[in-house]
């Protein structure tokens, strides 16, 4: 629970916690941006990527006590993580059946209404995920949420006569406006002299005739639904209601853009020369009373890829948390579709397997000490899962390493079980992570850790008035020193195993 002088936030989302913190230290700001970038690209793994980056910094920076230069360590960390993300991680990917449901349930695992939210997210067609709009409406249980194929939005400002407007129209013709549709007296723009009340009455009648001709032109074009970003006015609303045409004003610009994509209508900036070619079409228009104080306007279409998820919830902070969780699940499924449906086991199993492979690998551009440090950092994630599940950390990590050494493929931590435990195969309990998201987290964490390790090199300036010969000699000395350090680290005995 985060509290500020103006806002109270109740959340279980790591990215929301990181984004809500007021930070000044450059390293902390880098971690905050790392969490935001991971959430934006993958929708999941924000806490894990921050834990991995901090663990890499902790274990790799400790090698400086043995004389390893931070710049050389940063390059080797990047090389090790690139190798992990390209070869071992790629060989671990699978494409099992029902993978979409497993990924959605994994992302929504912290929500009490996980099953209902999973069904909602899975009901969205895969091609519509990038354009899905989530519309939160308070006042009901999450099971009362509904998915609209088209655009749905709260009813804007209600003018006099809105109760007489039609509530449902089959195959409406839609006119989108960015100008006012309101009767304004000419006295606001001109000075007119009249000598008797009859002349003033004639003038008012002429004004009304001009405005009525504008409404006639709109109706003659075939429009049955009129939406405008500007004001519509009471008179126009009542006239349209008598003619069986729905009209709404002060519609947000974002809603107008989505309505234009759904109906293929061309927004008009003037009412002169309105023709049927500028109108759009939809399958159905409805006014829905989703809540007592939140009537909705819905434009449904059978051919568009626009979908709106009307998400119901109780209190405002609960609804905000549900919206964040649904958005993360949608982003994760979209990332899964982009990656060809490839997944890797969750529950810390992938990190433990990667740590084992890197610890045993002999990479030419990564020293054994740096490989050992990166392996320790990878094991920090299953150790954190065990700690959060109130399991003995050292014993749980030792059991993971023992299972991997015995040839068990995917041991991991099942934190959702009662009680929590370490299982031999997390695939059997349906714990999956998106492979692209895992590779992205690995690369991003390595990049941030390497950037912070190289901060001294980034701020270092060459000596003033250095000649080319002196610069070449200085670089040669630095390379020779780096090779001596690597030979020293190669003779250093390995620790018995990754430390958590």
RABEL-V587970 format. One record per pair of residues at least 6 apart in sequence whose ideal C-beta (glycine too) atoms are under 6 Angstrom apart, sorted by sequence separation. I is the first residue (numbers start at 1). J is the second residue. D is the distance in whole Angstrom. If there is no record, write none. Layout:
i->(I	I)
j->(J	J)
d->(D	D)
This chain:
i->(23	108	111	194	289	290	313	344	387	2	38	39	240	386	414	38	124	288	403	1	23	108	313	413	414	63	108	237	268	288	383	386	9	35	38	311	400	266	286	60	105	358	411	18	104	265	285	383	412	34	35	232	265	410	414	264	284	358	359	408	410	18	60	104	232	263	282	283	358	410	2	104	231	263	283	379	382	31	263	282	283	15	355	101	186	224	225	226	227	228	229	355	399	15	123	215	219	227	229	354	355	120	116	389	396	116	229	351	386	183	385	113	391	351	352	385	15	351	382	389	14	14	348	348	262	348	262	262	262	261	181	175	258	352	356	173	182	173	180	183	173	174	175	176	177	178	179	180	181	182	172	183	172	221	221	222	169	181	221	223	214	217	225	349	44	349	348	345	347	348	347	160	159	161	165	161	164	349	159	166	347	161	166	176	165	345	345	176	347	346	346	346	174	176	178	343	344	179	174	176	177	178	179	343	344	156	343	157	342	156	344	156	339	339	12	336	335	335	153	332	335	397	175	173	174	151	393	151	173	172	151	150	172	169	383	168	367	379	167	369	379	367	372	376	375	376	154	155	155	152	153	152	151	150	148	150	149	150	139	137	137	151	152	137	151	149	152	148	147	146	145	145	145	144	142	142	140	135	137	131	131	132	133	134	135	136	137	128	134	127	128	138	124	136	136	134	134	132	129	129	130	129	121	126	111	108	107	108	107	104	107	103	103	106	99	99	95	95	93	93	92	88	88	84	44	43	79	80	79	43	44	43	76	42	76	80	73	63	10	11	13	60	59	59	59	56	55	55	106	102	103	51	102	48	51	93	89	85	85	85	81	81	78	77	78	77	74	74	73	74	70	71	71	45	49	53	57	44	52	56	42	49	53	45	49	53	42	41	38	34	72	34	68	30	67	27)
j->(29	114	117	200	295	296	319	350	393	9	45	46	247	393	421	46	132	296	411	10	32	117	322	422	423	73	118	247	278	298	393	396	20	46	49	322	411	278	298	73	118	371	424	32	118	279	299	397	426	49	50	247	280	425	429	280	300	374	375	424	426	35	77	121	249	280	299	300	375	427	20	122	249	281	301	397	400	50	282	301	302	35	375	122	207	245	246	247	248	249	251	378	422	39	147	239	243	251	253	378	379	145	142	415	422	143	256	378	413	211	413	142	420	381	382	415	46	382	413	420	46	47	381	382	299	385	301	304	306	306	228	223	306	400	404	222	231	223	230	233	224	225	226	227	228	229	230	231	232	233	224	235	225	274	275	276	224	236	276	279	271	274	285	410	107	412	412	410	412	413	413	234	234	237	241	238	241	426	237	244	426	241	246	256	246	426	427	260	431	431	432	433	263	265	267	432	433	269	265	267	268	269	270	434	435	248	435	250	435	250	438	251	435	436	110	434	434	436	255	434	437	500	279	279	280	258	500	259	281	282	262	262	285	285	500	286	486	498	287	489	500	489	494	498	498	499	294	295	297	296	297	298	299	299	298	300	300	301	291	290	291	306	308	294	308	307	310	308	309	310	310	311	312	312	312	313	312	308	310	305	306	307	308	309	310	311	312	305	311	305	307	319	307	319	323	323	326	330	330	333	334	334	329	337	325	325	328	329	329	329	332	332	336	346	341	343	341	342	342	344	344	354	357	354	328	328	365	366	366	331	332	332	366	335	370	374	370	369	317	321	324	373	373	376	377	377	377	380	432	430	432	381	432	381	384	435	439	439	442	443	442	446	446	446	450	450	450	453	453	454	453	454	457	437	441	445	449	437	445	449	437	444	448	441	445	449	440	440	441	444	482	448	485	448	485	452)
d->(5	5	6	5	6	5	4	5	5	4	6	5	4	5	6	5	6	4	4	5	6	5	5	6	5	6	6	6	6	6	5	4	6	4	5	6	5	5	5	5	5	5	5	5	5	6	6	5	4	6	5	5	3	5	6	5	4	6	4	5	5	4	6	5	3	3	5	5	5	6	5	6	5	6	5	6	6	5	5	5	5	5	4	6	6	5	5	4	5	5	6	4	5	4	5	5	6	5	6	5	5	6	5	4	5	5	6	5	5	5	4	5	6	5	5	6	4	6	6	3	5	3	5	3	6	5	5	5	5	6	6	4	6	5	5	5	5	5	4	6	5	5	5	6	4	5	6	5	5	3	4	5	4	5	6	5	5	5	5	6	5	6	5	4	5	3	5	5	3	5	5	4	5	5	5	4	4	5	4	6	4	5	5	6	5	5	6	6	4	4	6	4	4	5	5	4	5	6	5	4	5	5	6	6	5	6	6	5	4	5	5	5	6	4	5	5	5	5	5	6	6	5	6	5	4	5	6	5	6	6	5	5	4	4	4	5	5	4	5	4	6	5	6	4	5	6	6	4	5	5	6	5	5	5	6	4	6	5	5	5	6	6	4	5	6	6	6	4	5	5	6	5	5	5	6	6	4	6	6	6	5	5	5	5	5	5	6	5	6	6	4	5	6	5	5	6	6	6	6	6	6	4	5	5	5	6	5	5	4	5	5	6	6	6	6	5	5	6	4	6	5	6	5	5	6	4	5	5	5	3	5	4	5	5	4	5	6	6	4	6	5	5	4	5	5	5	4	4	6	5	6	6	5	6	6	4	6	4	5	6	5	4	5	6	5	5	4	4	6	5	5	5	5	5	4	4	5	6	4	4	4	6	5	5	5	5	6	6	6	6	5	5	5	5	5	6)
